[in-house]
Amino acid sequence: MKKGIHPENYRLVAFKDMSNGDVFLNRSTANTKETLEVEGVEYPLVKLEISRTSHPFYTGKSKLVDTAGRIDKFKNKYAKFKK
């Protein structure tokens, strides 16, 4: 590998899945201003919308969220193309 192209500031960072509250530690260079205490140790915090613990592909559970009837609007719009 080429020398001098990889960051040197890897550290343990807490990643928190905001959809289910799961927290896991991993090494990262991500910049963050927030911190989180995990087992008595303070770590930089990176908030995630979705992770392996909440993604339908990994969990095997499909969750359908219909915001403002978008699915119904779609079905009505393309119903005329059905034969």
Biopython code that builds the backbone (N, CA, C, O; Angstrom):
import numpy as np
from Bio.PDB.StructureBuilder import StructureBuilder

atoms = [
    (1, "MET", "N", (0.835, -1.185, 0.000)),
    (1, "MET", "CA", (0.000, 0.000, 0.000)),
    (1, "MET", "C", (0.879, 1.247, 0.000)),
    (1, "MET", "O", (2.014, 1.225, 0.476)),
    (2, "LYS", "N", (0.339, 2.320, -0.537)),
    (2, "LYS", "CA", (1.072, 3.583, -0.553)),
    (2, "LYS", "C", (1.123, 4.162, 0.851)),
    (2, "LYS", "O", (0.147, 4.089, 1.598)),
    (3, "LYS", "N", (2.242, 4.724, 1.197)),
    (3, "LYS", "CA", (2.401, 5.345, 2.505)),
    (3, "LYS", "C", (1.955, 6.796, 2.437)),
    (3, "LYS", "O", (2.107, 7.460, 1.412)),
    (4, "GLY", "N", (1.406, 7.274, 3.540)),
    (4, "GLY", "CA", (1.032, 8.680, 3.655)),
    (4, "GLY", "C", (-0.319, 9.060, 3.075)),
    (4, "GLY", "O", (-0.653, 10.245, 3.068)),
    (5, "ILE", "N", (-1.126, 8.097, 2.579)),
    (5, "ILE", "CA", (-2.430, 8.454, 2.022)),
    (5, "ILE", "C", (-3.580, 8.078, 2.949)),
    (5, "ILE", "O", (-4.721, 8.469, 2.703)),
    (6, "HIS", "N", (-3.298, 7.330, 4.002)),
    (6, "HIS", "CA", (-4.343, 6.907, 4.929)),
    (6, "HIS", "C", (-4.300, 7.777, 6.181)),
    (6, "HIS", "O", (-3.218, 8.138, 6.645)),
    (7, "PRO", "N", (-5.470, 8.117, 6.737)),
    (7, "PRO", "CA", (-5.491, 8.939, 7.948)),
    (7, "PRO", "C", (-4.848, 8.221, 9.130)),
    (7, "PRO", "O", (-4.902, 6.996, 9.235)),
    (8, "GLU", "N", (-4.253, 8.989, 9.998)),
    (8, "GLU", "CA", (-3.568, 8.434, 11.165)),
    (8, "GLU", "C", (-4.399, 8.542, 12.445)),
    (8, "GLU", "O", (-4.029, 7.966, 13.467)),
    (9, "ASN", "N", (-5.511, 9.268, 12.402)),
    (9, "ASN", "CA", (-6.263, 9.562, 13.617)),
    (9, "ASN", "C", (-7.450, 8.622, 13.854)),
    (9, "ASN", "O", (-8.524, 9.076, 14.246)),
    (10, "TYR", "N", (-7.269, 7.333, 13.622)),
    (10, "TYR", "CA", (-8.323, 6.361, 13.939)),
    (10, "TYR", "C", (-8.478, 6.264, 15.448)),
    (10, "TYR", "O", (-7.490, 6.223, 16.181)),
    (11, "ARG", "N", (-9.728, 6.228, 15.908)),
    (11, "ARG", "CA", (-10.023, 6.080, 17.331)),
    (11, "ARG", "C", (-11.349, 5.351, 17.461)),
    (11, "ARG", "O", (-12.099, 5.243, 16.491)),
    (12, "LEU", "N", (-11.642, 4.851, 18.656)),
    (12, "LEU", "CA", (-12.929, 4.204, 18.883)),
    (12, "LEU", "C", (-14.034, 5.246, 18.896)),
    (12, "LEU", "O", (-13.915, 6.283, 19.549)),
    (13, "VAL", "N", (-15.107, 4.967, 18.174)),
    (13, "VAL", "CA", (-16.249, 5.863, 18.069)),
    (13, "VAL", "C", (-17.504, 5.047, 18.345)),
    (13, "VAL", "O", (-17.611, 3.899, 17.913)),
    (14, "ALA", "N", (-18.458, 5.642, 19.067)),
    (14, "ALA", "CA", (-19.749, 4.999, 19.321)),
    (14, "ALA", "C", (-20.712, 5.383, 18.200)),
    (14, "ALA", "O", (-20.936, 6.566, 17.947)),
    (15, "PHE", "N", (-21.274, 4.391, 17.538)),
    (15, "PHE", "CA", (-22.284, 4.601, 16.510)),
    (15, "PHE", "C", (-23.626, 4.214, 17.106)),
    (15, "PHE", "O", (-23.774, 3.111, 17.632)),
    (16, "LYS", "N", (-24.616, 5.116, 17.031)),
    (16, "LYS", "CA", (-25.939, 4.855, 17.608)),
    (16, "LYS", "C", (-26.992, 4.864, 16.510)),
    (16, "LYS", "O", (-27.142, 5.844, 15.781)),
    (17, "ASP", "N", (-27.720, 3.751, 16.404)),
    (17, "ASP", "CA", (-28.831, 3.636, 15.463)),
    (17, "ASP", "C", (-30.028, 4.336, 16.091)),
    (17, "ASP", "O", (-30.549, 3.879, 17.109)),
    (18, "MET", "N", (-30.465, 5.431, 15.501)),
    (18, "MET", "CA", (-31.535, 6.242, 16.084)),
    (18, "MET", "C", (-32.908, 5.588, 15.935)),
    (18, "MET", "O", (-33.843, 5.982, 16.631)),
    (19, "SER", "N", (-33.056, 4.602, 15.050)),
    (19, "SER", "CA", (-34.365, 3.975, 14.885)),
    (19, "SER", "C", (-34.657, 2.931, 15.954)),
    (19, "SER", "O", (-35.822, 2.673, 16.257)),
    (20, "ASN", "N", (-33.605, 2.315, 16.539)),
    (20, "ASN", "CA", (-33.868, 1.317, 17.570)),
    (20, "ASN", "C", (-32.992, 1.488, 18.818)),
    (20, "ASN", "O", (-33.125, 0.722, 19.772)),
    (21, "GLY", "N", (-32.097, 2.487, 18.819)),
    (21, "GLY", "CA", (-31.299, 2.767, 20.007)),
    (21, "GLY", "C", (-30.074, 1.896, 20.198)),
    (21, "GLY", "O", (-29.383, 2.026, 21.209)),
    (22, "ASP", "N", (-29.785, 1.009, 19.253)),
    (22, "ASP", "CA", (-28.627, 0.123, 19.365)),
    (22, "ASP", "C", (-27.338, 0.937, 19.242)),
    (22, "ASP", "O", (-27.238, 1.829, 18.400)),
    (23, "VAL", "N", (-26.353, 0.621, 20.087)),
    (23, "VAL", "CA", (-25.061, 1.310, 20.083)),
    (23, "VAL", "C", (-23.971, 0.274, 19.866)),
    (23, "VAL", "O", (-23.981, -0.784, 20.494)),
    (24, "PHE", "N", (-23.026, 0.579, 18.972)),
    (24, "PHE", "CA", (-21.868, -0.288, 18.785)),
    (24, "PHE", "C", (-20.625, 0.570, 18.598)),
    (24, "PHE", "O", (-20.699, 1.712, 18.145)),
    (25, "LEU", "N", (-19.487, -0.003, 18.955)),
    (25, "LEU", "CA", (-18.206, 0.690, 18.872)),
    (25, "LEU", "C", (-17.434, 0.197, 17.659)),
    (25, "LEU", "O", (-17.449, -0.987, 17.323)),
    (26, "ASN", "N", (-16.757, 1.141, 17.013)),
    (26, "ASN", "CA", (-15.933, 0.803, 15.872)),
    (26, "ASN", "C", (-14.856, 1.865, 15.734)),
    (26, "ASN", "O", (-15.019, 2.978, 16.233)),
    (27, "ARG", "N", (-13.770, 1.539, 15.072)),
    (27, "ARG", "CA", (-12.722, 2.530, 14.851)),
    (27, "ARG", "C", (-13.101, 3.377, 13.646)),
    (27, "ARG", "O", (-13.564, 2.861, 12.629)),
    (28, "SER", "N", (-12.897, 4.703, 13.775)),
    (28, "SER", "CA", (-13.288, 5.615, 12.714)),
    (28, "SER", "C", (-12.501, 6.916, 12.827)),
    (28, "SER", "O", (-11.891, 7.204, 13.856)),
    (29, "THR", "N", (-12.528, 7.695, 11.748)),
    (29, "THR", "CA", (-11.955, 9.041, 11.756)),
    (29, "THR", "C", (-13.053, 10.086, 11.672)),
    (29, "THR", "O", (-12.758, 11.268, 11.496)),
    (30, "ALA", "N", (-14.316, 9.679, 11.794)),
    (30, "ALA", "CA", (-15.450, 10.595, 11.660)),
    (30, "ALA", "C", (-15.373, 11.711, 12.697)),
    (30, "ALA", "O", (-15.124, 11.462, 13.877)),
    (31, "ASN", "N", (-15.591, 12.950, 12.239)),
    (31, "ASN", "CA", (-15.611, 14.100, 13.141)),
    (31, "ASN", "C", (-16.995, 14.242, 13.754)),
    (31, "ASN", "O", (-18.006, 14.095, 13.067)),
    (32, "THR", "N", (-17.034, 14.525, 15.038)),
    (32, "THR", "CA", (-18.299, 14.708, 15.729)),
    (32, "THR", "C", (-18.099, 15.606, 16.942)),
    (32, "THR", "O", (-17.008, 15.673, 17.509)),
    (33, "LYS", "N", (-19.165, 16.292, 17.332)),
    (33, "LYS", "CA", (-19.106, 17.177, 18.502)),
    (33, "LYS", "C", (-19.755, 16.540, 19.717)),
    (33, "LYS", "O", (-19.534, 16.981, 20.845)),
    (34, "GLU", "N", (-20.561, 15.500, 19.493)),
    (34, "GLU", "CA", (-21.274, 14.848, 20.584)),
    (34, "GLU", "C", (-20.475, 13.669, 21.120)),
    (34, "GLU", "O", (-19.648, 13.086, 20.419)),
    (35, "THR", "N", (-20.742, 13.328, 22.386)),
    (35, "THR", "CA", (-20.108, 12.167, 23.003)),
    (35, "THR", "C", (-21.171, 11.308, 23.661)),
    (35, "THR", "O", (-22.283, 11.767, 23.921)),
    (36, "LEU", "N", (-20.821, 10.061, 23.928)),
    (36, "LEU", "CA", (-21.729, 9.122, 24.573)),
    (36, "LEU", "C", (-20.908, 8.253, 25.507)),
    (36, "LEU", "O", (-19.810, 7.817, 25.160)),
    (37, "GLU", "N", (-21.443, 8.002, 26.695)),
    (37, "GLU", "CA", (-20.755, 7.147, 27.658)),
    (37, "GLU", "C", (-21.234, 5.712, 27.484)),
    (37, "GLU", "O", (-22.427, 5.426, 27.578)),
    (38, "VAL", "N", (-20.285, 4.813, 27.228)),
    (38, "VAL", "CA", (-20.577, 3.391, 27.067)),
    (38, "VAL", "C", (-19.713, 2.638, 28.055)),
    (38, "VAL", "O", (-18.485, 2.689, 27.980)),
    (39, "GLU", "N", (-20.352, 1.936, 28.985)),
    (39, "GLU", "CA", (-19.676, 1.152, 30.022)),
    (39, "GLU", "C", (-18.637, 1.984, 30.773)),
    (39, "GLU", "O", (-17.530, 1.518, 31.045)),
    (40, "GLY", "N", (-19.009, 3.217, 31.103)),
    (40, "GLY", "CA", (-18.153, 4.083, 31.900)),
    (40, "GLY", "C", (-17.061, 4.817, 31.143)),
    (40, "GLY", "O", (-16.273, 5.540, 31.753)),
    (41, "VAL", "N", (-16.993, 4.650, 29.830)),
    (41, "VAL", "CA", (-15.977, 5.317, 29.016)),
    (41, "VAL", "C", (-16.674, 6.253, 28.036)),
    (41, "VAL", "O", (-17.669, 5.879, 27.416)),
    (42, "GLU", "N", (-16.152, 7.472, 27.895)),
    (42, "GLU", "CA", (-16.723, 8.478, 27.003)),
    (42, "GLU", "C", (-16.152, 8.301, 25.589)),
    (42, "GLU", "O", (-14.935, 8.257, 25.406)),
    (43, "TYR", "N", (-17.043, 8.200, 24.590)),
    (43, "TYR", "CA", (-16.642, 8.034, 23.192)),
    (43, "TYR", "C", (-17.290, 9.119, 22.339)),
    (43, "TYR", "O", (-18.373, 9.595, 22.682)),
    (44, "PRO", "N", (-16.657, 9.525, 21.233)),
    (44, "PRO", "CA", (-17.329, 10.401, 20.268)),
    (44, "PRO", "C", (-18.550, 9.661, 19.709)),
    (44, "PRO", "O", (-18.506, 8.444, 19.527)),
    (45, "LEU", "N", (-19.635, 10.389, 19.439)),
    (45, "LEU", "CA", (-20.892, 9.775, 19.004)),
    (45, "LEU", "C", (-21.201, 10.142, 17.562)),
    (45, "LEU", "O", (-21.150, 11.312, 17.183)),
    (46, "VAL", "N", (-21.526, 9.122, 16.754)),
    (46, "VAL", "CA", (-22.019, 9.314, 15.395)),
    (46, "VAL", "C", (-23.413, 8.708, 15.352)),
    (46, "VAL", "O", (-23.587, 7.525, 15.644)),
    (47, "LYS", "N", (-24.410, 9.518, 14.988)),
    (47, "LYS", "CA", (-25.798, 9.046, 14.928)),
    (47, "LYS", "C", (-26.095, 8.528, 13.526)),
    (47, "LYS", "O", (-25.757, 9.164, 12.527)),
    (48, "LEU", "N", (-26.737, 7.355, 13.470)),
    (48, "LEU", "CA", (-27.099, 6.716, 12.208)),
    (48, "LEU", "C", (-28.615, 6.620, 12.109)),
    (48, "LEU", "O", (-29.290, 6.402, 13.114)),
    (49, "GLU", "N", (-29.149, 6.780, 10.914)),
    (49, "GLU", "CA", (-30.584, 6.599, 10.702)),
    (49, "GLU", "C", (-30.940, 5.118, 10.629)),
    (49, "GLU", "O", (-32.013, 4.706, 11.071)),
    (50, "ILE", "N", (-30.037, 4.328, 10.073)),
    (50, "ILE", "CA", (-30.296, 2.905, 9.909)),
    (50, "ILE", "C", (-28.960, 2.167, 9.964)),
    (50, "ILE", "O", (-27.941, 2.674, 9.495)),
    (51, "SER", "N", (-28.974, 0.983, 10.532)),
    (51, "SER", "CA", (-27.755, 0.179, 10.615)),
    (51, "SER", "C", (-28.117, -1.286, 10.378)),
    (51, "SER", "O", (-29.250, -1.606, 10.017)),
    (52, "ARG", "N", (-27.150, -2.160, 10.583)),
    (52, "ARG", "CA", (-27.389, -3.593, 10.361)),
    (52, "ARG", "C", (-28.434, -4.146, 11.325)),
    (52, "ARG", "O", (-29.044, -5.175, 11.034)),
    (53, "THR", "N", (-28.656, -3.496, 12.457)),
    (53, "THR", "CA", (-29.629, -4.003, 13.425)),
    (53, "THR", "C", (-31.055, -3.569, 13.120)),
    (53, "THR", "O", (-31.996, -4.088, 13.720)),
    (54, "SER", "N", (-31.233, -2.619, 12.191)),
    (54, "SER", "CA", (-32.588, -2.179, 11.876)),
    (54, "SER", "C", (-32.919, -2.246, 10.389)),
    (54, "SER", "O", (-34.071, -2.025, 10.018)),
    (55, "HIS", "N", (-31.953, -2.543, 9.529)),
    (55, "HIS", "CA", (-32.205, -2.609, 8.095)),
    (55, "HIS", "C", (-32.968, -3.891, 7.761)),
    (55, "HIS", "O", (-32.591, -4.969, 8.221)),
    (56, "PRO", "N", (-34.042, -3.787, 6.962)),
    (56, "PRO", "CA", (-34.860, -4.966, 6.647)),
    (56, "PRO", "C", (-34.086, -6.100, 5.994)),
    (56, "PRO", "O", (-34.441, -7.262, 6.190)),
    (57, "PHE", "N", (-33.053, -5.811, 5.233)),
    (57, "PHE", "CA", (-32.273, -6.871, 4.587)),
    (57, "PHE", "C", (-31.602, -7.764, 5.626)),
    (57, "PHE", "O", (-31.568, -8.984, 5.468)),
    (58, "TYR", "N", (-31.072, -7.167, 6.678)),
    (58, "TYR", "CA", (-30.363, -7.933, 7.700)),
    (58, "TYR", "C", (-31.300, -8.533, 8.742)),
    (58, "TYR", "O", (-31.023, -9.607, 9.275)),
    (59, "THR", "N", (-32.401, -7.855, 9.036)),
    (59, "THR", "CA", (-33.310, -8.340, 10.068)),
    (59, "THR", "C", (-34.318, -9.347, 9.521)),
    (59, "THR", "O", (-34.865, -10.146, 10.282)),
    (60, "GLY", "N", (-34.568, -9.320, 8.220)),
    (60, "GLY", "CA", (-35.545, -10.216, 7.615)),
    (60, "GLY", "C", (-36.975, -9.751, 7.797)),
    (60, "GLY", "O", (-37.913, -10.466, 7.445)),
    (61, "LYS", "N", (-37.149, -8.563, 8.343)),
    (61, "LYS", "CA", (-38.475, -8.005, 8.571)),
    (61, "LYS", "C", (-38.660, -6.800, 7.664)),
    (61, "LYS", "O", (-37.826, -5.895, 7.638)),
    (62, "SER", "N", (-39.744, -6.796, 6.930)),
    (62, "SER", "CA", (-40.039, -5.669, 6.057)),
    (62, "SER", "C", (-40.999, -4.739, 6.770)),
    (62, "SER", "O", (-42.048, -5.165, 7.252)),
    (63, "LYS", "N", (-40.638, -3.473, 6.834)),
    (63, "LYS", "CA", (-41.497, -2.491, 7.484)),
    (63, "LYS", "C", (-41.903, -1.465, 6.446)),
    (63, "LYS", "O", (-41.041, -0.836, 5.832)),
    (64, "LEU", "N", (-43.194, -1.285, 6.237)),
    (64, "LEU", "CA", (-43.704, -0.364, 5.242)),
    (64, "LEU", "C", (-44.203, 0.888, 5.947)),
    (64, "LEU", "O", (-45.094, 0.818, 6.794)),
    (65, "VAL", "N", (-43.634, 2.018, 5.600)),
    (65, "VAL", "CA", (-44.044, 3.284, 6.180)),
    (65, "VAL", "C", (-44.702, 4.095, 5.084)),
    (65, "VAL", "O", (-44.043, 4.482, 4.119)),
    (66, "ASP", "N", (-45.986, 4.355, 5.217)),
    (66, "ASP", "CA", (-46.734, 5.106, 4.220)),
    (66, "ASP", "C", (-46.932, 6.534, 4.731)),
    (66, "ASP", "O", (-47.695, 6.763, 5.669)),
    (67, "THR", "N", (-46.256, 7.471, 4.124)),
    (67, "THR", "CA", (-46.353, 8.862, 4.531)),
    (67, "THR", "C", (-47.327, 9.576, 3.608)),
    (67, "THR", "O", (-47.097, 9.668, 2.402)),
    (68, "ALA", "N", (-48.398, 10.072, 4.168)),
    (68, "ALA", "CA", (-49.403, 10.867, 3.453)),
    (68, "ALA", "C", (-50.011, 10.125, 2.274)),
    (68, "ALA", "O", (-50.323, 10.739, 1.254)),
    (69, "GLY", "N", (-50.185, 8.819, 2.395)),
    (69, "GLY", "CA", (-50.861, 8.046, 1.359)),
    (69, "GLY", "C", (-50.113, 7.956, 0.049)),
    (69, "GLY", "O", (-50.743, 7.834, -1.002)),
    (70, "ARG", "N", (-48.798, 8.010, 0.070)),
    (70, "ARG", "CA", (-48.013, 7.985, -1.167)),
    (70, "ARG", "C", (-48.215, 6.691, -1.937)),
    (70, "ARG", "O", (-48.224, 6.691, -3.168)),
    (71, "ILE", "N", (-48.376, 5.596, -1.222)),
    (71, "ILE", "CA", (-48.560, 4.314, -1.899)),
    (71, "ILE", "C", (-49.905, 4.284, -2.614)),
    (71, "ILE", "O", (-50.002, 3.818, -3.750)),
    (72, "ASP", "N", (-50.937, 4.781, -1.945)),
    (72, "ASP", "CA", (-52.258, 4.834, -2.580)),
    (72, "ASP", "C", (-52.249, 5.746, -3.796)),
    (72, "ASP", "O", (-52.859, 5.423, -4.815)),
    (73, "LYS", "N", (-51.569, 6.872, -3.703)),
    (73, "LYS", "CA", (-51.470, 7.785, -4.846)),
    (73, "LYS", "C", (-50.778, 7.099, -6.022)),
    (73, "LYS", "O", (-51.207, 7.235, -7.167)),
    (74, "PHE", "N", (-49.711, 6.364, -5.733)),
    (74, "PHE", "CA", (-48.988, 5.651, -6.777)),
    (74, "PHE", "C", (-49.867, 4.603, -7.429)),
    (74, "PHE", "O", (-49.917, 4.510, -8.656)),
    (75, "LYS", "N", (-50.563, 3.810, -6.619)),
    (75, "LYS", "CA", (-51.422, 2.752, -7.155)),
    (75, "LYS", "C", (-52.542, 3.336, -8.010)),
    (75, "LYS", "O", (-52.846, 2.800, -9.076)),
    (76, "ASN", "N", (-53.159, 4.427, -7.558)),
    (76, "ASN", "CA", (-54.226, 5.062, -8.328)),
    (76, "ASN", "C", (-53.703, 5.630, -9.644)),
    (76, "ASN", "O", (-54.373, 5.538, -10.672)),
    (77, "LYS", "N", (-52.532, 6.205, -9.614)),
    (77, "LYS", "CA", (-51.950, 6.829, -10.806)),
    (77, "LYS", "C", (-51.666, 5.788, -11.889)),
    (77, "LYS", "O", (-51.905, 6.039, -13.071)),
    (78, "TYR", "N", (-51.154, 4.616, -11.487)),
    (78, "TYR", "CA", (-50.752, 3.602, -12.466)),
    (78, "TYR", "C", (-51.768, 2.473, -12.629)),
    (78, "TYR", "O", (-51.493, 1.490, -13.317)),
    (79, "ALA", "N", (-52.934, 2.603, -12.007)),
    (79, "ALA", "CA", (-53.979, 1.586, -12.147)),
    (79, "ALA", "C", (-54.514, 1.542, -13.567)),
    (79, "ALA", "O", (-54.972, 0.491, -14.017)),
    (80, "LYS", "N", (-54.467, 2.655, -14.280)),
    (80, "LYS", "CA", (-55.001, 2.698, -15.641)),
    (80, "LYS", "C", (-54.157, 1.873, -16.617)),
    (80, "LYS", "O", (-54.632, 1.542, -17.704)),
    (81, "PHE", "N", (-52.913, 1.535, -16.252)),
    (81, "PHE", "CA", (-52.059, 0.749, -17.120)),
    (81, "PHE", "C", (-52.241, -0.759, -16.938)),
    (81, "PHE", "O", (-51.726, -1.552, -17.725)),
    (82, "LYS", "N", (-52.987, -1.150, -15.883)),
    (82, "LYS", "CA", (-53.247, -2.572, -15.667)),
    (82, "LYS", "C", (-54.204, -3.075, -16.730)),
    (82, "LYS", "O", (-55.070, -2.338, -17.201)),
    (83, "LYS", "N", (-54.043, -4.324, -17.101)),
    (83, "LYS", "CA", (-54.959, -4.913, -18.099)),
    (83, "LYS", "C", (-55.805, -5.969, -17.484)),
    (83, "LYS", "O", (-56.633, -6.573, -18.167)),
]
sb = StructureBuilder()
sb.init_structure("model")
sb.init_model(0)
sb.init_chain("A")
sb.init_seg("    ")
for serial, (resi, resn, name, xyz) in enumerate(atoms, 1):
    if name == "N":
        sb.init_residue(resn, " ", resi, " ")
    sb.init_atom(name, np.array(xyz, "f"), 0.0, 1.0, " ", f" {name:<3s}", serial, name[0])
structure = sb.get_structure()
